[in-house]
Amino acid sequence: MRRKHKDNGGGQNVPRDGGDGMPRDGGDGVPHDRAADVYAGLREQILRLDPATAGMGRRPGGSVVWGALMEMGYPNGIATIVALADGTTSMYTSTGGGILGGGAHRAVATATHAFLESVADHLGELRPDPGEALPVPGQVIIRALTYTGHLSGQAPEDDLGNRRHSLAPVFYAGHEVITQLRLIDETRTARP
């Protein structure tokens, strides 16, 4: 069975997910290794991005946070939310698929801004992030991309979802980004 694809608005086909943020099982003609390579490449671009060259130089009185990632480990792969100060907002998965360019939509931009503010409010709970490890199933890693370096915090998804961890507000703000991305994606795919 082939995965269903949809256009993400940018002319790129992206596999639909099975409701959990991860693409459905089944072949789509794209080898898993290739999907994993694309995911790794997109992730690396963000983690290596120089904010000044990307037009996000630090402004006097502005936030130290210029971007954030929320990475969630699932049994069949990883979902990554990317939010940048310039409005860039995307979600992509290690098994292929995602939603790119959502920040052009007002509701997504608003959720992205709130997520970045929440990350900035919780910087004291994050530690230097030298390794960029991926989360294991059931774990969430929240990464702050700051002008002074990368920071991260990790917690079980269940603890975050049940508000038993101090990073729960960041987790919920990240999930609002996911909700808004899905809503615009559903609207796009519902059009004839």
C-alpha positions in Angstrom: 0.0 0.0 0.0 1.3 3.4 -0.9 1.2 6.3 1.5 -1.1 9.1 0.6 0.6 12.4 -0.1 -0.5 15.9 0.0 1.0 19.1 -1.2 2.4 21.3 1.6 1.8 24.5 -0.3 5.3 24.7 -1.5 5.0 22.1 -4.2 6.6 19.4 -2.1 4.7 16.2 -1.4 4.7 15.1 2.2 3.3 11.8 3.5 0.2 12.0 5.7 0.5 10.9 9.2 -1.6 8.3 11.1 -2.9 10.8 13.7 0.1 10.6 16.0 2.4 12.9 14.0 4.3 10.0 12.5 3.7 8.8 8.9 1.7 5.7 8.3 3.5 2.5 7.7 3.8 1.3 4.1 6.1 1.9 1.2 6.0 5.1 -0.8 8.8 4.4 -3.1 11.2 6.4 -0.9 13.7 4.2 1.0 13.7 4.8 4.8 17.4 5.6 4.7 16.7 8.4 2.3 13.9 9.8 4.5 16.2 9.6 7.5 18.9 11.4 5.5 16.5 14.2 4.5 15.3 14.6 8.2 18.9 14.6 9.4 19.9 17.2 6.8 17.0 19.5 7.7 17.7 19.2 11.4 21.4 19.9 10.9 20.7 23.0 8.9 18.7 24.4 11.8 21.3 23.4 14.5 24.2 24.9 12.4 22.3 28.0 11.3 24.1 31.3 12.1 21.2 33.6 13.1 23.0 36.7 12.0 23.5 35.5 8.5 19.9 34.4 8.4 18.7 37.9 9.2 18.0 37.2 12.9 20.8 39.2 14.5 20.4 40.0 18.2 18.5 43.3 18.8 19.1 45.5 21.8 16.6 44.5 24.5 15.5 41.5 22.4 15.3 37.9 23.6 18.4 35.8 23.8 16.4 33.0 22.1 16.4 33.1 18.3 15.0 29.6 17.8 13.8 26.4 19.5 13.2 22.8 18.7 10.9 20.3 20.4 11.9 16.8 19.5 9.6 13.9 20.5 10.7 10.2 20.4 8.2 7.6 19.2 8.6 3.9 18.7 8.8 4.3 14.9 10.8 7.6 14.7 11.1 11.2 15.8 9.0 14.3 15.3 10.7 17.7 15.4 9.1 21.0 15.7 11.2 24.0 14.5 10.4 27.6 15.5 12.6 30.5 14.6 12.4 34.2 15.6 11.9 35.2 11.9 8.6 33.2 11.9 10.0 30.1 10.2 7.9 27.2 11.6 8.0 23.6 10.5 7.4 20.0 11.7 9.1 17.1 10.2 9.7 13.4 11.0 12.6 11.0 10.8 10.5 8.6 8.7 9.6 11.2 6.1 7.0 13.8 5.9 6.1 16.9 7.7 4.7 20.4 7.3 7.1 23.1 6.1 6.6 26.9 5.9 3.7 27.1 8.4 4.9 30.5 9.8 3.3 32.4 7.0 0.0 31.8 8.6 -1.0 34.2 11.4 -2.3 31.5 13.8 0.9 29.5 13.4 3.1 32.6 13.8 1.2 33.5 17.0 1.7 30.0 18.4 5.4 30.1 17.4 6.0 33.4 19.2 4.3 32.0 22.3 6.5 28.9 22.2 9.7 30.9 21.8 8.6 33.1 24.8 7.9 30.0 26.9 11.4 28.7 26.0 12.9 32.0 27.0 11.0 32.0 30.3 12.4 28.5 31.1 16.1 29.0 30.1 17.1 28.5 33.7 15.9 24.9 33.6 18.0 24.1 30.5 21.6 23.1 30.3 24.4 23.4 27.7 23.7 21.1 24.8 27.0 20.0 23.2 25.8 16.7 21.8 22.5 17.2 19.9 21.3 13.7 20.7 17.9 12.5 19.5 15.2 11.5 22.0 14.4 7.9 22.7 10.8 6.7 22.5 8.7 8.3 25.2 11.2 11.2 25.7 11.0 14.9 24.7 14.0 17.1 24.2 13.4 20.9 24.2 16.3 22.8 22.6 16.8 26.6 22.9 18.9 28.1 20.2 20.4 31.2 21.8 22.9 33.8 20.8 25.3 32.4 23.4 24.9 28.7 22.4 22.4 25.8 22.5 20.7 24.7 25.6 18.4 21.7 26.2 16.2 19.9 28.7 14.8 16.4 28.5 11.8 14.8 30.2 9.4 11.9 29.8 6.5 12.9 27.5 4.1 11.5 30.1 5.5 13.7 32.8 5.3 16.8 30.6 1.8 15.9 29.4 0.5 15.4 32.9 2.2 18.6 34.1 4.6 16.7 36.4 7.7 18.5 35.1 8.8 22.1 35.2 9.1 22.2 31.4 5.4 21.3 30.9 4.4 24.9 29.9 7.0 24.8 27.1 5.7 21.4 26.0 2.1 22.7 25.9 3.2 25.8 24.0 5.0 23.5 21.5 1.9 21.4 21.1 -0.1 24.5 20.3 2.3 25.0 17.4 1.6 21.5 16.3 -2.2 22.1 16.6 -2.0 25.2 14.4 0.2 23.5 11.8 -2.2 20.7 11.6 -5.2 23.0 11.3 -3.7 24.9 8.3 -2.7 21.5 6.8 -6.2 20.1 7.2 -7.6 23.3 5.6 -5.2 23.0 2.7 -6.0 19.3 2.1 -9.8 19.8 2.4 -9.8 22.2 -0.6 -10.9 20.7 -3.9 
